[in-house]
Amino acid sequence: PQLNAQLEGWLSQVQSTKRPARAIIAPHAGYTYCGSCAAHAYKQVDPSITHKDEFTIIPVLVGALSESKEQEFGKLFSKYLADPSNLFVVSSDFCHWGQRFRYSYYDESQGEIYRSIEHLDKMGMSIIEQLDPVSFSNYLKKYHNTICGRHPIGVLLNAITELQKNGMNMSFSFLNYAQSSQCRNWQDSSVSYAAGALTVH
């Protein structure tokens, strides 16, 4: 009951503007850290369309794929993404910053470290919203942002690209962004969270 109350509380504070989502990107840290952010993604799911009375959850573990493999699996998954009775949940946090994550990219022109992290994440989020798998790969090569679900995101972007070739019209929007804490010095660390939804028009 306590967990249910927490989840209902977060969901009740969020608008459902992108319903029915065909896919979402949602963070997967502990609920106390990312629950309020994740709610923005899950609120876009319309259970009446996707889940009827019964539904099956199919977990897909995505390893460290090459770009060509992301493209290959994107093509394979595209027919399932085209089906409105399916929902894809891409589980990913964004930047893991700090010595414990061995990642300390800092663009001083952005101000405090946490502002640099936000700028870096939002650059990647903007590329995802453009639905461009090649630009997303190039962004990762350039900045090495520690987005743990970068490969499943790559697969999703390639699946979308495949459907767009066949004339399907889709858009992806990020709805919320948060950080576990605000990094101000090199001893600090944080994990970023982003929630977004894919809709088919």
Summary of the structure (lengths in Angstrom):
residues: 201
radius of gyration: 17.0
end to end distance: 37.2
largest distance: 52.3
contacts: 627
relative contact order: 0.22
helix: 46%
strand: 16%
